[in-house]
Amino acid sequence: MAHPLEGVGVALITPFDRHHEVDYDAYVRLLEFTSAGAVDYFVVQGTTGETSTTTAEEKAQLLKLAKENNPRNLPIVYGLGGNNTRTVLETIKTTDLSGVSAILSVCPYYNKPSQAGLIAHFTAIADASPVPVLLYNVPGRTVIHLQIPTVVELAKHPNIIGIKDASTIENALELATRCPEDFLLLSGDDNLVTSSISIGFKGVISVIANAFPKEFGEMTWAALNGDFKKAADLQRRFLDFDTLLYVESNPVGIKKCLEIKGVCSSEVRLPLVKASAELGAKLEKAMINEGFWQ
């Protein structure tokens, strides 16, 4: 039986208006757009949602709207992590996690804890959380790497069910080799989805799926169903395009794609700035060239 968090989880962006206030109407449109595009679950307020610059009240409203605008009754994963363990635990206590399938908790950033500190941090979160916990390893942003023995140790906790890994294919291979069979392995790198699934991963939490849910879902499920020729052909179409998305930081690029498609504006909150005209032109050209837009 497939795990409910297999397939494509869309790491939802947070739309802003020209005054840099949350555009809740656009957020509902995004929920409808990605759901119709056949994503398998929503990831609300993951780091792609600009969680470092949204308020507690905004986070609560975004989660509420995801619950209320979910006609396919998709699972919901909620981003709840940080580099102050005490604050994370307090947030768990005060957040309405009813209807949430799991929380996604990013590695602590900046303070650079040891591996023993990471074990203690995530164990405390898993002990406190009323719903299962997914670890999130993204060393390119946090400068901290959840090493394989650390993940294997954390996998023993009954409330830690898996990991979103955005590191290297070598790390993915070792995770697939050493983690328990029922430990959910999810890619955090859209360019490595087909390769990761080929070695035992069960899906992806995706940035690209915000703007291209149908195409990315087709690719991911081709791989999960064993059609790696089809999946690889689709994966190649995203290769250069995926690189463009991060030239001016995430989620700047994917928000520009959503603006081109008329879903929401490309506004971001400082210290990010919205996509330059040059990047926007390159993204639109790539969308057309790859058949993602006419």
MOKA-V499351 format. One record per residue. N is the residue number from 1. RES is the residue in three letters. PHI is phi in radians with two decimals (999 if undefined). OMEGA is omega in whole degrees, -180 to 180 (999 if undefined). D_CENTER is the distance of its C-alpha to the mean C-alpha in Angstrom with 2 decimals. Layout:
N_RES_PHI_OMEGA_D_CENTER / N_RES_PHI_OMEGA_D_CENTER
This chain:
1_MET_999_-178_23.22 / 2_ALA_-1.21_174_19.55 / 3_HIS_-1.27_-179_17.03 / 4_PRO_-1.09_179_15.52 / 5_LEU_-1.82_170_11.94 / 6_GLU_-1.35_177_12.93 / 7_GLY_1.59_-174_12.14 / 8_VAL_-1.92_167_9.33 / 9_GLY_-1.71_-180_6.66 / 10_VAL_-1.61_178_5.97 / 11_ALA_-1.41_-169_3.62 / 12_LEU_-1.04_171_7.29 / 13_ILE_-1.31_173_9.45 / 14_THR_-1.94_-180_12.55 / 15_PRO_-1.25_175_15.69 / 16_PHE_-2.16_174_18.78 / 17_ASP_-1.55_-175_22.39 / 18_ARG_-1.22_176_24.92 / 19_HIS_-1.67_179_25.76 / 20_HIS_1.15_170_22.19 / 21_GLU_-1.65_179_22.14 / 22_VAL_-1.08_178_19.28 / 23_ASP_-1.66_-174_20.13 / 24_TYR_-1.20_177_19.66 / 25_ASP_-1.10_178_21.40 / 26_ALA_-1.16_178_19.00 / 27_TYR_-1.11_177_16.06 / 28_VAL_-1.11_176_17.99 / 29_ARG_-1.05_179_18.55 / 30_LEU_-1.11_177_14.88 / 31_LEU_-1.03_-180_14.46 / 32_GLU_-1.16_-178_17.57 / 33_PHE_-1.12_-178_16.68 / 34_THR_-1.26_178_13.43 / 35_SER_-1.13_178_15.22 / 36_ALA_-1.13_178_18.26 / 37_GLY_-1.37_171_16.40 / 38_ALA_1.34_168_15.80 / 39_VAL_-1.17_-175_12.12 / 40_ASP_-1.69_175_12.36 / 41_TYR_-2.86_178_10.39 / 42_PHE_-1.67_168_8.80 / 43_VAL_-1.99_-175_6.11 / 44_VAL_-1.66_177_8.53 / 45_GLN_1.00_160_8.81 / 46_GLY_-1.26_-174_5.80 / 47_THR_-1.13_175_7.26 / 48_THR_-1.12_177_6.66 / 49_GLY_-1.39_180_8.84 / 50_GLU_0.97_-176_11.50 / 51_THR_-1.10_-180_11.95 / 52_SER_-1.24_-179_14.70 / 53_THR_-2.17_172_16.78 / 54_THR_-1.76_-177_16.44 / 55_THR_-1.47_177_19.16 / 56_ALA_-1.04_-180_19.33 / 57_GLU_-1.16_178_21.03 / 58_GLU_-1.14_179_18.46 / 59_LYS_-1.01_-179_15.63 / 60_ALA_-1.10_-180_18.01 / 61_GLN_-1.20_178_18.87 / 62_LEU_-1.12_177_15.39 / 63_LEU_-1.14_180_14.85 / 64_LYS_-1.05_-180_18.41 / 65_LEU_-1.16_178_17.99 / 66_ALA_-1.11_178_15.07 / 67_LYS_-1.18_-174_17.50 / 68_GLU_-1.45_-177_20.38 / 69_ASN_-2.08_-172_19.06 / 70_ASN_-2.44_-173_17.88 / 71_PRO_-1.10_178_20.83 / 72_ARG_-1.56_-180_19.41 / 73_ASN_0.93_179_18.64 / 74_LEU_-1.24_172_15.13 / 75_PRO_-1.04_178_13.62 / 76_ILE_-2.13_172_11.61 / 77_VAL_-1.89_-176_9.27 / 78_TYR_-2.03_179_9.90 / 79_GLY_-1.31_-177_8.81 / 80_LEU_-2.61_-179_12.18 / 81_GLY_-2.67_179_13.11 / 82_GLY_2.80_-177_15.35 / 83_ASN_-1.85_173_18.35 / 84_ASN_-2.13_-173_20.99 / 85_THR_-0.99_-178_21.11 / 86_ARG_-1.05_179_23.70 / 87_THR_-1.14_178_21.75 / 88_VAL_-1.06_-180_18.70 / 89_LEU_-1.12_178_21.28 / 90_GLU_-1.17_179_22.97 / 91_THR_-1.14_176_19.87 / 92_ILE_-1.02_-179_19.32 / 93_LYS_-1.10_-172_22.95 / 94_THR_-1.71_-179_22.82 / 95_THR_-1.72_176_19.70 / 96_ASP_-1.37_-178_20.38 / 97_LEU_-1.70_174_18.12 / 98_SER_-1.10_-179_20.24 / 99_GLY_1.41_179_18.44 / 100_VAL_-1.71_-177_15.20 / 101_SER_-1.41_-179_14.51 / 102_ALA_-2.91_169_12.75 / 103_ILE_-1.86_178_11.42 / 104_LEU_-1.91_-172_8.66 / 105_SER_-2.08_-176_10.84 / 106_VAL_-1.30_175_10.48 / 107_CYS_-1.03_175_13.68 / 108_PRO_-1.01_-177_16.43 / 109_TYR_-1.90_175_16.95 / 110_TYR_1.25_-175_20.35 / 111_ASN_-1.36_169_22.69 / 112_LYS_0.89_178_22.11 / 113_PRO_-1.19_173_23.01 / 114_SER_-1.25_176_24.63 / 115_GLN_-1.09_176_23.25 / 116_ALA_-1.10_177_25.53 / 117_GLY_-1.15_177_23.99 / 118_LEU_-1.12_178_20.44 / 119_ILE_-1.08_-179_21.94 / 120_ALA_-1.13_-180_23.70 / 121_HIS_-1.06_-176_20.75 / 122_PHE_-1.27_175_18.43 / 123_THR_-1.13_178_21.55 / 124_ALA_-1.08_179_22.42 / 125_ILE_-1.14_-179_19.08 / 126_ALA_-1.13_177_19.36 / 127_ASP_-1.13_-175_23.01 / 128_ALA_-1.51_-172_22.37 / 129_SER_-1.34_176_19.50 / 130_PRO_-1.37_178_20.89 / 131_VAL_-2.19_-179_17.84 / 132_PRO_-1.06_-175_16.26 / 133_VAL_-2.04_168_14.00 / 134_LEU_-1.85_174_11.13 / 135_LEU_-1.30_177_11.52 / 136_TYR_-2.30_-180_9.12 / 137_ASN_-1.80_-179_11.26 / 138_VAL_-2.44_-174_10.80 / 139_PRO_-1.06_179_14.53 / 140_GLY_-1.11_179_14.52 / 141_ARG_-1.91_-175_13.52 / 142_THR_-1.67_-175_14.95 / 143_VAL_1.12_176_17.98 / 144_ILE_-2.22_-179_17.83 / 145_HIS_-1.98_173_17.35 / 146_LEU_-1.28_-177_17.16 / 147_GLN_-1.22_-173_20.11 / 148_ILE_-0.98_179_20.70 / 149_PRO_-1.04_178_23.51 / 150_THR_-1.17_179_21.45 / 151_VAL_-1.11_179_18.73 / 152_VAL_-1.05_178_21.67 / 153_GLU_-1.16_-180_23.32 / 154_LEU_-1.16_179_20.42 / 155_ALA_-1.12_177_19.99 / 156_LYS_-1.28_-179_23.47 / 157_HIS_-1.25_-175_22.41 / 158_PRO_-1.13_-178_22.57 / 159_ASN_-1.80_174_19.73 / 160_ILE_-1.85_-167_17.18 / 161_ILE_-1.82_-178_16.00 / 162_GLY_3.11_-177_13.54 / 163_ILE_-2.56_165_11.23 / 164_LYS_-1.67_-175_8.01 / 165_ASP_-1.97_178_10.13 / 166_ALA_-2.12_-180_9.87 / 167_SER_-2.15_-176_13.64 / 168_THR_-2.33_178_16.30 / 169_ILE_-1.18_177_17.52 / 170_GLU_-1.14_178_20.35 / 171_ASN_-1.13_179_18.24 / 172_ALA_-1.05_-180_16.45 / 173_LEU_-1.11_-180_20.00 / 174_GLU_-1.21_175_21.27 / 175_LEU_-1.04_-179_18.58 / 176_ALA_-1.12_-179_19.51 / 177_THR_-1.39_-168_23.12 / 178_ARG_-1.85_-179_23.30 / 179_CYS_-1.44_177_20.91 / 180_PRO_-1.01_-176_22.38 / 181_GLU_-1.06_-178_22.15 / 182_ASP_-1.57_178_20.49 / 183_PHE_-1.47_-171_17.72 / 184_LEU_-1.33_-180_14.44 / 185_LEU_-1.84_-178_13.02 / 186_LEU_-2.18_179_9.60 / 187_SER_-1.32_172_8.99 / 188_GLY_-1.92_-179_6.60 / 189_ASP_-2.23_-176_9.10 / 190_ASP_-1.04_-179_9.74 / 191_ASN_-1.35_-176_13.39 / 192_LEU_-1.91_-173_13.77 / 193_VAL_-1.09_-178_12.71 / 194_THR_-1.07_179_16.38 / 195_SER_-1.09_-178_17.74 / 196_SER_-1.14_179_15.49 / 197_ILE_-1.12_-179_16.35 / 198_SER_-1.11_-180_19.93 / 199_ILE_-1.90_172_20.15 / 200_GLY_2.17_176_18.72 / 201_PHE_-1.21_-174_14.94 / 202_LYS_-1.95_178_14.07 / 203_GLY_2.65_-171_11.10 / 204_VAL_-2.63_163_7.65 / 205_ILE_-1.82_-159_3.98 / 206_SER_-1.98_169_4.99 / 207_VAL_-1.42_-177_6.17 / 208_ILE_-0.99_-177_9.60 / 209_ALA_-1.11_173_9.44 / 210_ASN_-1.01_-174_9.96 / 211_ALA_-1.75_-175_13.36 / 212_PHE_-2.33_-175_14.13 / 213_PRO_-1.12_-178_12.99 / 214_LYS_-1.15_-177_16.38 / 215_GLU_-1.15_-177_16.70 / 216_PHE_-1.28_175_13.42 / 217_GLY_-1.14_178_14.05 / 218_GLU_-1.06_179_17.57 / 219_MET_-1.11_-176_16.75 / 220_THR_-1.11_-178_14.48 / 221_TRP_-1.32_171_17.11 / 222_ALA_-1.06_178_19.91 / 223_ALA_-1.15_-179_18.79 / 224_LEU_-1.10_178_18.34 / 225_ASN_-1.58_174_21.78 / 226_GLY_1.54_179_23.32 / 227_ASP_-1.63_-174_23.97 / 228_PHE_-1.30_175_22.84 / 229_LYS_-1.13_179_25.20 / 230_LYS_-1.12_-179_23.56 / 231_ALA_-1.07_-179_19.99 / 232_ALA_-1.16_178_21.17 / 233_ASP_-1.08_179_22.93 / 234_LEU_-1.23_-180_19.90 / 235_GLN_-1.06_-179_17.74 / 236_ARG_-1.10_180_20.53 / 237_ARG_-1.14_-179_20.38 / 238_PHE_-1.58_-167_16.93 / 239_LEU_-1.05_-179_18.03 / 240_ASP_-1.17_-179_19.78 / 241_PHE_-1.07_-179_17.75 / 242_ASP_-1.06_179_14.44 / 243_THR_-1.08_180_16.48 / 244_LEU_-1.05_-175_17.70 / 245_LEU_-1.04_-172_14.40 / 246_TYR_-1.89_-178_14.40 / 247_VAL_-1.03_-180_18.18 / 248_GLU_-1.99_177_18.20 / 249_SER_1.47_179_14.88 / 250_ASN_-1.66_9_11.41 / 251_PRO_-1.74_-176_11.10 / 252_VAL_-0.98_-176_14.84 / 253_GLY_-1.16_-177_14.95 / 254_ILE_-1.20_176_12.68 / 255_LYS_-1.15_176_14.48 / 256_LYS_-1.12_177_17.68 / 257_CYS_-1.07_179_16.94 / 258_LEU_-1.16_176_16.40 / 259_GLU_-1.15_178_19.65 / 260_ILE_-1.03_-179_21.45 / 261_LYS_-1.49_175_20.60 / 262_GLY_1.41_-179_21.82 / 263_VAL_-1.49_-179_18.87 / 264_CYS_-2.80_178_18.71 / 265_SER_-1.38_180_19.96 / 266_SER_-1.68_-178_18.51 / 267_GLU_-1.11_173_19.40 / 268_VAL_-2.26_178_17.44 / 269_ARG_-1.71_175_18.82 / 270_LEU_-0.99_16_20.85 / 271_PRO_-1.47_173_20.68 / 272_LEU_-1.34_171_18.58 / 273_VAL_-2.21_-174_20.74 / 274_LYS_-1.20_-173_20.08 / 275_ALA_-1.00_175_20.42 / 276_SER_-1.19_177_23.92 / 277_ALA_-1.05_-180_26.18 / 278_GLU_-1.11_179_26.27 / 279_LEU_-1.16_179_22.53 / 280_GLY_-1.01_179_22.50 / 281_ALA_-1.13_179_25.40 / 282_LYS_-1.14_-180_23.85 / 283_LEU_-1.14_-180_20.66 / 284_GLU_-1.11_178_22.93 / 285_LYS_-1.09_179_25.20 / 286_ALA_-1.14_178_22.49 / 287_MET_-1.04_-180_21.26 / 288_ILE_-1.21_-177_24.92 / 289_ASN_-1.08_-178_25.77 / 290_GLU_-1.55_178_23.04 / 291_GLY_1.38_180_24.00 / 292_PHE_-1.60_-176_20.90 / 293_TRP_-2.79_180_23.13 / 294_GLN_-2.08_999_26.88
